[in-house]
Amino acid sequence: MPEPRPPAPNDIRLRKILDETLVPAHWPDGFVMRSLGHGDAPALHALLTEVFEDGADGPFDEWWSRVSGDPEFDPALCFLVIDGKGLLAAAALCWTSAFVRDLAVHPQARGRGIGEALMWHAFAVFRERGAPHVDLKTNTVENAAAVRLYQRLGMSPVAWEG
């Protein structure tokens, strides 16, 4: 796996060991999960731009070229949560190396357990694929609520190099 960007101040790498502590994902009423399909990339880019302070890392064409061209990209590992109106409410973009690249929940969809369900789903998929663990990077100051979620799910800090 290509190493994530070097850590910024307060960045942390967290790991979930894929053991017997996994629980099934529970999707809130009115929300469904599916993998990335044809034509979904612009909505994913818009969600990432909305949710992350640094956006989706560039304009759509540049971002999509980087993401879809990455050797670890697999559209089956990009999990989208769609609300009752057919809008993208959340997404987890994962690499084939069992690394969660992005987890994003639209502000209007927060507080319903969608992020937690996405993570449990990702854990289960990677366990089925034979991965021993799932990693991600986050920032303890800028994403304090996310850190609490990840810790609640049983993720623990590991060395930056993994």
Backbone hydrogen bonds in HBPLUS format (Angstrom, degrees):
<---DONOR---> <-ACCEPTOR-->    atom                        ^
c    i                          cat <-CA-CA->   ^        H-A-AA   ^      H-
h    n   atom  resd res      DA  || num        DHA   H-A  angle D-A-AA Bond
n    s   type  num  typ     dist DA aas  dist angle  dist       angle   num
A0011-ASP N   A0008-ALA O   3.00 MM   3  5.40 157.8  2.05 141.8 138.3     1
A0140-THR N   A0010-ASN O   2.83 MM 130  5.46 163.7  1.85 159.1 154.1     2
A0012-ILE N   A0138-THR O   2.78 MM 126  5.55 154.0  1.85 161.1 164.0     3
A0138-THR N   A0012-ILE O   2.97 MM 126  5.55 158.0  2.02 156.6 163.8     4
A0158-VAL N   A0013-ARG O   2.96 MM 145  5.81 151.3  2.05 153.1 154.3     5
A0014-LEU N   A0136-LEU O   2.91 MM 122  5.50 158.2  1.95 153.1 160.3     6
A0136-LEU N   A0014-LEU O   3.04 MM 122  5.50 138.9  2.21 148.5 154.4     7
A0015-ARG N   A0156-SER O   2.79 MM 141  5.30 147.6  1.89 137.8 147.3     8
A0156-SER N   A0015-ARG O   2.83 MM 141  5.30 153.0  1.91 141.8 145.0     9
A0016-LYS N   A0134-VAL O   2.81 MM 118  5.23 154.7  1.87 151.3 160.0    10
A0134-VAL N   A0016-LYS O   2.94 MM 118  5.23 148.7  2.03 139.9 149.8    11
A0019-ASP N   A0017-ILE O   3.02 MM   2  5.78 126.9  2.32 108.0  92.7    12
A0018-LEU N   A0132-PRO O   2.96 MM 114  5.54 171.3  1.97 135.4 137.6    13
A0031-PHE N   A0028-PRO O   3.13 MM   3  5.79 148.7  2.23 146.7 145.4    14
A0032-VAL N   A0082-ILE O   3.01 MM  50  5.36 157.0  2.07 148.1 155.3    15
A0082-ILE N   A0032-VAL O   2.77 MM  50  5.36 160.7  1.81 163.0 166.7    16
A0034-ARG N   A0080-LEU O   2.87 MM  46  5.36 153.0  1.95 150.8 159.9    17
A0080-LEU N   A0034-ARG O   2.67 MM  46  5.36 173.0  1.68 177.3 176.3    18
A0036-LEU N   A0078-CYS O   2.88 MM  42  5.44 129.3  2.14 151.1 163.2    19
A0040-ASP N   A0037-GLY O   3.07 MM   3  5.55 162.1  2.10 138.8 137.2    20
A0044-LEU N   A0040-ASP O   3.07 MM   4  6.34 156.6  2.13 155.4 162.8    21
A0045-HIS N   A0041-ALA O   2.89 MM   4  6.11 165.2  1.91 159.9 163.1    22
A0046-ALA N   A0042-PRO O   2.96 MM   4  6.18 158.2  2.01 144.9 151.0    23
A0047-LEU N   A0043-ALA O   2.95 MM   4  6.17 154.9  2.01 146.1 152.5    24
A0048-LEU N   A0044-LEU O   2.98 MM   4  6.25 168.1  2.00 158.0 160.3    25
A0049-THR N   A0045-HIS O   2.91 MM   4  6.09 154.6  1.97 149.0 156.6    26
A0050-GLU N   A0046-ALA O   2.94 MM   4  6.12 149.9  2.03 144.0 151.9    27
A0051-VAL N   A0047-LEU O   2.92 MM   4  6.11 158.4  1.97 155.7 161.2    28
A0052-PHE N   A0048-LEU O   2.98 MM   4  5.77 168.1  1.99 147.1 151.0    29
A0055-GLY N   A0052-PHE O   2.85 MM   3  4.83 156.4  1.91 107.9 112.1    30
A0063-TRP N   A0059-PRO O   2.91 MM   4  6.04 174.5  1.91 167.0 168.8    31
A0064-TRP N   A0060-PHE O   2.73 MM   4  5.81 178.6  1.73 168.7 169.2    32
A0065-SER N   A0061-ASP O   3.08 MM   4  6.05 154.7  2.14 138.1 145.2    33
A0066-ARG N   A0062-GLU O   3.08 MM   4  6.33 158.1  2.12 148.9 154.3    34
A0067-VAL N   A0063-TRP O   2.87 MM   4  6.14 169.8  1.88 161.3 163.9    35
A0068-SER N   A0064-TRP O   2.83 MM   4  5.70 156.8  1.88 149.1 154.5    36
A0069-GLY N   A0065-SER O   3.04 MM   4  5.61 135.9  2.24 128.1 139.2    37
A0070-ASP N   A0067-VAL O   3.13 MM   3  5.36 158.7  2.18 107.4 114.1    38
A0073-PHE N   A0070-ASP O   2.99 MM   3  5.36 168.1  2.00 119.6 122.3    39
A0096-THR N   A0072-GLU O   2.95 MM  24  4.96 146.8  2.07 127.6 138.2    40
A0077-LEU N   A0074-ASP O   2.74 MM   3  5.44 163.5  1.77 127.0 132.9    41
A0078-CYS N   A0075-PRO O   3.20 MM   3  5.23 158.4  2.25 109.7 109.4    42
A0094-CYS N   A0077-LEU O   3.02 MM  17  5.38 153.5  2.09 141.9 149.7    43
A0079-PHE N   A0092-ALA O   2.82 MM  13  5.12 149.7  1.92 155.6 152.6    44
A0092-ALA N   A0079-PHE O   2.86 MM  13  5.12 149.0  1.95 143.7 153.3    45
A0081-VAL N   A0090-ALA O   2.83 MM   9  5.00 165.6  1.85 145.8 142.7    46
A0089-ALA N   A0081-VAL O   2.77 MM   8  5.56 160.1  1.81 158.2 164.4    47
A0090-ALA N   A0081-VAL O   3.36 MM   9  5.00 150.0  2.46 134.4 134.2    48
A0083-ASP N   A0087-LEU O   2.84 MM   4  5.43 163.3  1.87 155.7 159.6    49
A0086-GLY N   A0083-ASP O   2.91 MM   3  5.36 163.0  1.94 119.2 123.2    50
A0106-HIS N   A0089-ALA O   2.77 MM  17  5.35 169.2  1.79 156.7 160.3    51
A0091-ALA N   A0104-ALA O   2.80 MM  13  5.37 149.2  1.89 152.1 160.8    52
A0104-ALA N   A0091-ALA O   2.87 MM  13  5.37 166.8  1.89 160.3 164.5    53
A0093-LEU N   A0102-ASP O   2.81 MM   9  5.08 154.0  1.88 145.0 153.9    54
A0101-ARG N   A0093-LEU O   2.79 MM   8  5.57 129.8  2.05 143.7 159.1    55
A0102-ASP N   A0093-LEU O   3.13 MM   9  5.08 157.9  2.18 138.7 144.0    56
A0095-TRP N   A0099-PHE O   2.76 MM   4  5.19 164.9  1.79 157.1 161.8    57
A0098-ALA N   A0095-TRP O   3.12 MM   3  5.77 139.8  2.28 125.7 126.6    58
A0135-ASP N   A0098-ALA O   2.97 MM  37  6.47 158.3  2.02 156.5 161.5    59
A0100-VAL N   A0135-ASP O   2.85 MM  35  6.30 162.0  1.88 163.8 165.8    60
A0109-ALA N   A0106-HIS O   2.81 MM   3  5.33 156.7  1.86 121.6 129.6    61
A0110-ARG N   A0107-PRO O   3.45 MM   3  5.39 166.1  2.47 102.0 106.0    62
A0117-ALA N   A0113-GLY O   2.97 MM   4  6.15 159.9  2.01 146.2 152.0    63
A0118-LEU N   A0114-ILE O   2.89 MM   4  6.13 158.6  1.94 152.1 157.9    64
A0119-MET N   A0115-GLY O   3.03 MM   4  6.29 157.1  2.08 147.1 152.8    65
A0120-TRP N   A0116-GLU O   2.96 MM   4  6.28 164.7  1.99 156.3 160.0    66
A0121-HIS N   A0117-ALA O   2.90 MM   4  6.08 154.9  1.96 147.9 155.3    67
A0122-ALA N   A0118-LEU O   2.88 MM   4  6.14 161.7  1.92 149.9 154.8    68
A0123-PHE N   A0119-MET O   2.85 MM   4  6.10 163.4  1.88 155.1 159.6    69
A0124-ALA N   A0120-TRP O   3.02 MM   4  6.22 162.2  2.05 145.9 150.2    70
A0125-VAL N   A0121-HIS O   2.94 MM   4  6.23 162.2  1.97 156.1 160.8    71
A0126-PHE N   A0122-ALA O   3.00 MM   4  6.20 167.8  2.01 156.4 159.2    72
A0127-ARG N   A0123-PHE O   2.89 MM   4  6.08 151.3  1.97 148.8 157.6    73
A0128-GLU N   A0124-ALA O   2.94 MM   4  6.19 159.4  1.98 149.9 155.0    74
A0129-ARG N   A0125-VAL O   3.05 MM   4  6.34 136.1  2.25 137.7 150.0    75
A0131-ALA N   A0126-PHE O   2.91 MM   5  5.37 158.1  1.96 158.3 151.7    76
A0130-GLY N   A0127-ARG O   2.95 MM   3  5.07 157.9  2.00 106.1 112.7    77
A0143-ASN N   A0139-ASN O   2.95 MM   4  5.35 145.8  2.07 136.6 145.2    78
A0146-ALA N   A0143-ASN O   3.03 MM   3  5.22 115.8  2.45 101.5 117.1    79
A0147-VAL N   A0143-ASN O   2.94 MM   4  6.28 157.2  2.00 157.0 164.3    80
A0148-ARG N   A0144-ALA O   3.07 MM   4  6.37 156.3  2.12 148.0 153.5    81
A0149-LEU N   A0145-ALA O   3.07 MM   4  6.39 155.2  2.13 145.5 152.0    82
A0150-TYR N   A0146-ALA O   2.87 MM   4  6.17 169.0  1.89 160.8 162.2    83
A0151-GLN N   A0147-VAL O   2.91 MM   4  6.10 159.9  1.95 152.4 157.8    84
A0152-ARG N   A0148-ARG O   2.94 MM   4  6.09 154.3  2.01 145.9 153.1    85
A0153-LEU N   A0149-LEU O   3.02 MM   4  6.33 137.3  2.21 145.9 158.0    86
A0153-LEU N   A0150-TYR O   3.17 MM   3  5.06 128.3  2.45  91.5 105.0    87
A0155-MET N   A0150-TYR O   2.96 MM   5  5.41 160.1  2.00 150.4 147.3    88
A0154-GLY N   A0151-GLN O   2.96 MM   3  5.07 158.8  2.01 106.1 112.1    89
A0162-GLY N   A0159-ALA O   2.78 MM   3  5.23 156.3  1.84 116.8 125.1    90
